[in-house]
Amino acid sequence: MADVFPTVRRYYLTKAYQAGETGDTGLRGAWLAKQAAEPGTALGASVPYQSDLAALVPPFTTVEDLTGSSVDELVRVGLPRPKAQAVITALG
């Protein structure tokens, strides 16, 4: 069964992560560029740790990047679990 992505930005974000996992930094860069070029909705002030989210690779900088994400996913890409839980809770 194919993966279903709630937004195009999530698709690009996932592909960038997968490329990074295989060590293909060129491909990861290409997917990150596609993600960055896709418009998104700015995170609201209620979402904590926005600078931490933006520093992740791949970065989570918009509502669309976080749509469908989970605590485990955010931890897997490098956000500490307490921060990841706070982000997911804030998204409601």
One Martini backbone bead per residue (centre of mass of N, CA, C, O) as a GRO file, in nm:
protein
   92
    1MET     BB    1   0.098   0.036   0.021
    2ALA     BB    2   0.066   0.359  -0.009
    3ASP     BB    3   0.147   0.651   0.082
    4VAL     BB    4  -0.011   0.917   0.269
    5PHE     BB    5  -0.031   1.270   0.214
    6PRO     BB    6  -0.162   1.571   0.334
    7THR     BB    7   0.094   1.712   0.193
    8VAL     BB    8   0.342   1.820  -0.004
    9ARG     BB    9   0.542   1.897   0.219
   10ARG     BB   10   0.539   1.614   0.352
   11TYR     BB   11   0.653   1.464   0.118
   12TYR     BB   12   0.922   1.617   0.096
   13LEU     BB   13   1.011   1.571   0.387
   14THR     BB   14   1.020   1.261   0.373
   15LYS     BB   15   1.220   1.238   0.138
   16ALA     BB   16   1.450   1.386   0.280
   17TYR     BB   17   1.481   1.191   0.512
   18GLN     BB   18   1.534   0.933   0.345
   19ALA     BB   19   1.788   1.039   0.202
   20GLY     BB   20   1.951   1.086   0.462
   21GLU     BB   21   1.947   0.788   0.560
   22THR     BB   22   2.122   0.700   0.290
   23GLY     BB   23   2.333   0.954   0.231
   24ASP     BB   24   2.181   1.146   0.015
   25THR     BB   25   2.249   1.475  -0.002
   26GLY     BB   26   2.154   1.563  -0.280
   27LEU     BB   27   1.864   1.460  -0.261
   28ARG     BB   28   1.793   1.604  -0.004
   29GLY     BB   29   1.833   1.890  -0.120
   30ALA     BB   30   1.612   1.868  -0.334
   31TRP     BB   31   1.374   1.821  -0.137
   32LEU     BB   32   1.419   2.077   0.032
   33ALA     BB   33   1.372   2.275  -0.201
   34LYS     BB   34   1.082   2.190  -0.255
   35GLN     BB   35   0.973   2.254   0.023
   36ALA     BB   36   1.056   2.560   0.027
   37ALA     BB   37   0.881   2.631  -0.242
   38GLU     BB   38   0.641   2.559  -0.079
   39PRO     BB   39   0.374   2.673   0.043
   40GLY     BB   40   0.284   2.804   0.377
   41THR     BB   41   0.174   2.801   0.707
   42ALA     BB   42   0.223   2.964   0.967
   43LEU     BB   43   0.303   2.937   1.277
   44GLY     BB   44   0.171   2.970   1.565
   45ALA     BB   45   0.224   3.094   1.883
   46SER     BB   46   0.130   2.812   2.023
   47VAL     BB   47   0.387   2.695   1.902
   48PRO     BB   48   0.645   2.540   2.022
   49TYR     BB   49   0.976   2.535   1.928
   50GLN     BB   50   1.036   2.670   1.642
   51SER     BB   51   1.347   2.678   1.628
   52ASP     BB   52   1.384   2.373   1.657
   53LEU     BB   53   1.219   2.289   1.408
   54ALA     BB   54   1.393   2.458   1.199
   55ALA     BB   55   1.671   2.291   1.273
   56LEU     BB   56   1.582   2.061   1.139
   57VAL     BB   57   1.643   1.747   0.943
   58PRO     BB   58   1.395   1.837   0.848
   59PRO     BB   59   1.205   2.112   0.843
   60PHE     BB   60   0.957   2.264   1.070
   61THR     BB   61   0.764   2.566   0.955
   62THR     BB   62   0.471   2.452   0.912
   63VAL     BB   63   0.166   2.326   0.921
   64GLU     BB   64   0.214   2.120   0.687
   65ASP     BB   65   0.460   1.978   0.822
   66LEU     BB   66   0.276   1.883   1.085
   67THR     BB   67   0.075   1.736   0.931
   68GLY     BB   68   0.064   1.411   1.069
   69SER     BB   69   0.237   1.415   1.297
   70SER     BB   70   0.459   1.288   1.555
   71VAL     BB   71   0.638   1.230   1.818
   72ASP     BB   72   0.821   1.010   1.694
   73GLU     BB   73   0.908   1.172   1.448
   74LEU     BB   74   1.040   1.414   1.597
   75VAL     BB   75   1.245   1.237   1.744
   76ARG     BB   76   1.381   1.104   1.493
   77VAL     BB   77   1.481   1.410   1.391
   78GLY     BB   78   1.573   1.546   1.708
   79LEU     BB   79   1.348   1.590   1.909
   80PRO     BB   80   1.271   1.607   2.210
   81ARG     BB   81   1.014   1.456   2.362
   82PRO     BB   82   0.893   1.695   2.529
   83LYS     BB   83   0.877   1.885   2.283
   84ALA     BB   84   0.710   1.707   2.097
   85GLN     BB   85   0.464   1.690   2.282
   86ALA     BB   86   0.407   1.996   2.290
   87VAL     BB   87   0.354   2.031   1.990
   88ILE     BB   88   0.124   1.827   1.953
   89THR     BB   89  -0.060   1.951   2.165
   90ALA     BB   90  -0.083   2.236   2.029
   91LEU     BB   91  -0.226   2.120   1.765
   92GLY     BB   92  -0.466   1.917   1.867
   0.00000   0.00000   0.00000
